[in-house]
Amino acid sequence: MPVGSASPILQRPRRRTSTRGRIATAALVGLLAAHAAPLAAQQPSPGARPRPGEGRQPEFPPPTILEYKPRSTLVVPAHEVPRAKFPVIDFHGHPPILDSREVIERVVAAMDSLNIRVMVQARGSSGETLRRQIQAVREAGYADRFVFFTNLDLRNVGPGSGAKIAAQLEEDVRAGAVGVGEISKAFGLTYRKTDGTRLRLDDPELDLVWETAARFKVPVFIHVGDPSEFFQPLDYQNERWLELALFPDRRFNDRSRYPSFEELMAERDRLLARHPNTIWVLAHLGWHANDLARLGRIFDAFPNVYAEVGAILYDLGRQPRTAHRFFVKYQDRLLFGKDSFQPDEYPYYWRVFETEDEYFDYYRDYHAFWKLYGMALPDSVLKKVYYANALKIVPGIPREGFPD
């Protein structure tokens, strides 16, 4: 569907909608229109004069992109932040399966060192695996340190699948799950229906599932797609060239196999509009950390939508002033989350969020070849991002250990 077209939204079979639902649909039409004419990337002006030295070739063999690691000569104040300033809820936790005391205690020790008070087990599990983890955490004496999300089996969806998936969701919530997710990016990208077609994000067969989440007031934590550059040609203008060259399974630029980035985002936005009573949390800032104004329009259109910051620090840290203003404006809609459970990587988040430091390294150079800068968020915003917003939308998170 063309990004600016809203007509498929209006061609759905007639169904009763609440006033809130009609407002959300109208907002979606405006949202899609806002995306119809994105600003072109800055390009050199036609006829610009050549710059001194332009076109010269190095006297020596140039290094590869993997070899060139220049030392910075910049001398500026540096402030390492090994512990978060306030207790944290990691909304996007991916610890190992928490089914043994040894694993649980190892994870808790890392959490204590970082000031992570509660971790969401977003390595979604269901049925017996879910119940086994909940029981293991209780028996180990750490029921106040973890909460669990359930997962959804969205493979081979066909007629009647929605009711079956919704029933499993209800069973898992009654067993102790306090949310849904992280729903995999395979939903929308690779999952197929029983008829062989791609399972679209806004497939009506799943409406009952999202309505069930709304009925139980549990958030749906959804990962849609991947960074937009992963859908673009793998050429030397792609700023994620190194990562895509290293990881073939992150390349989604074959239109015969995968939808485009904008097609996925349009499906997602229609899904959000269709379920205004469901609490949605977009993983990875919805992959709009490189275009925060676009995420802001989503927040403006859908008051039931939140987003978390896992694995996109490289984008926030290269635009500290814009990101600061965005976090202040939308401080009630943003959640902390890390994604991959690597304890030594969390302090990079604390440093970007809490300091004014300049020009320091990111923790994975294949994600970003640029440096990071601190956003210097005020305490009032840090508290909301670190824990208060998660407490607001997930009533099942234990309240002990957080400031009033």
N, C-alpha and C positions, 0 to 999 in steps of 0.2 A: 504494500500500500504506500503511495507517496506520502511523505512525512506530513505535508500540509493538508491532507485530505481527511475529513471527518465523516464522510458519508457512510462508511461501513458501520459506524456507531449507530447511525439513525436507521439502519436497515434491519436491525435485530427484530425478532418477533416482539409484538407488544407484550409488556409485562407491567404489573403494578410496581411503581417506584415511589419511595418516600420523597418528601420535599427535599431532604438532604441529598438523596440520590439524584434528583433532577438538577440540583445546583452543582453537584459534582460532575455530571455529564456536561453541563454547559461550560464549566470550568475547563474540562478536558478539551472541548472544541477550541477554546482560546489558547490553551497550552500547546496544542498541536500546531495551531496557526503561528504561534510565536517561534516554533522550531522550523517553520517552512523556509525561512530565508536567513540561515545562519551567516554571521559575519565571515567573510573570506579571511583566510590567514594572511598576515602581513607578508607582502612580497616586495622585492626591490622595485622601485619606480622604473617604468620603461624609459630607456635612454639615459639611465644614471651613469655618470662617468666612471671609468675603471679606477679602482683604488690602488695606491702605490704598492707594488709587489704582487698585485693580483695576477694569477696565472703562472707564477714562478714555481719551479719544481725543487724539492729539497735536494741538497747536495749529497745527503746520505740516505740509505734505504729507510723509508718511513716504517715506524713500528705498526703492528697490528692494533686493532681496537682493544685486544686483551693485554697487550704489552705496555701501552702508553698509560702510565700511572704517575703523572707529574707531582712532585712535592710542592705543597703550597708554601709560599714565603710570607703569607699574611700573618701578622701578629695582632690579635684582638683578644679581648677577654673571653674566657671559656668557662662554662659552668656545667659540669657533669651532674646529672640528676638520677642517682641510682634508685631512689624511692619516690613514688608519686607524692605530691604535697598533701593530698586528701585520699581517704580510702576509695578504692576503685571497684566497680563491677565490670568485669570483662564480659560484655554481651556476646562476643564472638570468640568464645573459648573453644579450642580444639586440643584439649589434653588427650592422653591415651584413654582407652576404655577404663573407666574407674570401677573395676570389679575386684580389686585386691587391696588389702591394707598397705602393702609396700608401695604400690603405685600411688595411692591416694596420699600417703604421707610425703612422698617425694614431691608431688605437685603442690601440696599445701606449704611445704618448706619454701619452694620457689615463690609462691604467692606471698608469703609473709615477708620475704626479702624485698619484694617490689611494692608492698602496700596494696595488694589486690585482696580485697575483703571477700568477695564472692565471684565465682566463675560460673558462667553459663556453659553447660556441656552442650555445645551446638554441633557436636558430632552426632547428629540426630539419631536416636535409636527408638525402637518400638517393641511392644510386646515383652517377651521374656528378657531380652537384653536391657531394655529400659528398667524393668522392675529389679533386675539383678544389680544394676549400678546404684539405684536408689537405696536398696537394702544394704549394699556394701558400704556406702558412705555413712549411713545411719549407724551401722555396727562399728565403724571405725571412729565414731564420735565427731564427725565433721558435717553433720546435716545442715549446719548454719553456714557452710562455706561453698556449697554447690547447689545449683538448681539444674533441672534437665528439660531439654526440649525434645519433643517427639519428631519422628521423621514420617514422610509420606511416600508410599510406593506409587510412583507416577508412571511406571512402565506399563506398556500395553493397555492403555486406557481405552475402554469401549463402553457401549451402552450398559448402564448399571454400575460402572466403576465408581462413580461419585458417591453413591450410597454406601458402597463397601468401604471406601477410603474414609468417609466421614464417620462410619461406625468404629473403625479402628482408632481414629483420632479421639473420639469420645471415650473409648476404653482406656487409651493412654493418659488422657487428662485425668480421668478418675483414679488412675494408678499413681498419679503424682506429677505428670508433665505439666509445666507452666507456660509452654509456648510451642510453636511449630518451627522447625528448621534446624539448621540452615538448609533451606531447599536448594538443591544443587543447580548449578548452571546448565546441567543436562536438560532440565525442564526448559523448553523453548529452543534449545540448540540441537539436541540429538534424540530425545525420547520420541518414540513412535507410538501411534495408536494401533489398535488391532487391525485397522484397515490399511496400515502401512504409511499413512500420512504423518507429517510432523505434528506433535502435540503442541498446539499453540498455547501461549500463556493465558489467553482469555477464553479458552475452550469452555462452553457452557456446561459440559458434563461435570465440571469441577465446582460449579457454583455452590452446590450443597456443602462441599468441604469448607469453603471460605465462610459460608454462613454459619457452619457449625463452630468454627473458630470465633466468630463474632458472638455467638450465643454463649460460649464459655468464657468470653472476654480474655482470650489468650492471644498474644501477638503472633503474627506470621512473619518470620524472618526469611527473606527471599533474596537469593543471589541470581541476578539476571545478566546473562552475557558475560563479557569481559571488557577490558579497556578498548575503546573505539579503534585504536591503532591495530589491535589484533585482527580486525576485520578489513584492514587496508592492505594494499600490495606490499610485499616485503622488498622494499627498495631502500636506497640510501637516504631518502627523505623521511623514512619512518623512524620516529624517535625511540621506538621500542625494538629497533632492528636486532640488537644483540640478544635480547631475551627471546625473540622469535626465532633467531638463528640457533639458539641453544635448546629450545623446547618446541619440537614440532607439534606437540599436541595443543599448543596455544595459538595455532594459526587457523583462523576462521575466515580467510579471504576467498575461499572457493564457493562461489554462489550456487554451484550445482549441488553442494552438500550442506551449506549452512545459510540461514537467513542473514540479511545485513544487520548491522548494529541498529540502524534506525527502525528497521522492521520490528526487532525485538523490543525496542523502547516504546514503540507505538502500541504493541500488544500489551506491554506492562501498564502503560498509562490507561488503556481501556479497562484493564483488570482493576486498577485502583478506583476508577470512576464507577465501575459497576458494583463495588462493594464498599460503600462509604461507612458502613458500621464495623468493618473489620479493621483492626490495628495492624498496619503494615510497617515493617522495618526493612529498609533497603540496605542490603549488605554493600560495603565498599562505597558508601555515599552514592549508590546507584550507578557507579562508574562515571559520575559527573564532577569528580574533584578537580578536573581540568577545566570545568565550565560551571563554576559555582552559581552563576546567575541562572543557569538552566535548572539546577536543583532548587534554587529559591523559588522559581515559578511553580515547580511541583509542590513544594511546601505551601505556597499561597493557594494553589488550586485544591489541595486535599488536606484538610486539617487532621485526618486520621493517619497521616504518613510521617514516619520518622526515618532516620538513617544513621548508620554507624560507620566508624572511620577505619576499619580494618584494612591493612595492606594498601593504603593510598597516601601514606605519610609523605612520600616523595613529591606528590602534587601540592599538598598543603605547605610543605617546607620551602617551596620555590616561589611562593606568592604570599609571604607572611602578612603583609598589610591587608590585602584583599581577603585572605582567609580569616584574619582577626575580625574584620568588619562583619564578615558572613557569620562567624560563630557568635558574635555579640547579637546580631539581628535575630538569628534563629537558634538561640541558646536553649530554647525549650523543646527542640526537635532533634537534637544530636546526642548520640550515645558513644561511649568509648567501647571499642572492640579491637582485638589484635589480629585474629585469625591464627596463623601457625603458632603453635606453642613452643617458642624459643625464648626462654627467660632472659637471655642476654640482649634481646632486641627491644624489649619494652622500654628501657630507659631512653631510647631515641625519641619515643613519643613524649615522655615527660619533658625532655629537653626542648622539643619543638613547642609544646603547649605552654610551658611555664617560664621560659627564658627569652631574652632578647639576643641570644647568641647568633653569630653570623658565620656563614660559610664553613659548615662542618659536614662531615661525610654522612651519607645514608648507609644503611647496614647491608644492602645488597646491590652491588654496582650494576648488575644486569637489569635491575628495575629502573635505575636512574643513573645517568652519567654526570648529573649536576649535583650541586651542594644544597644543603638545607639551611634555613634561617628560622629563628625562634619567633613565635607568634605573640608571646607575652600576654596570654589571656588573663583577665582579671579573676580573682578568686571566686566571685559569684558565678562566673561562667564555668570555671573548672569544676566546681561542685556539681553543677547540673550535668555536664558532659560525663564526669567520672562516675557519678552514682545516682543523682536525684531523678533524672529522667527515666532511668531504668526502673527505679523503685515505683515511679508513677504509673508505668504501663505494664509492669509485671507484679501484681499484688502478691504473688507467691514467693518473692525473694525475701529472705529473712531481713529484718530491719536492724538487728543488733550490730553495733560497731560503726554506725554511721552518725555523723554530727546531726544535731537537731535541725 
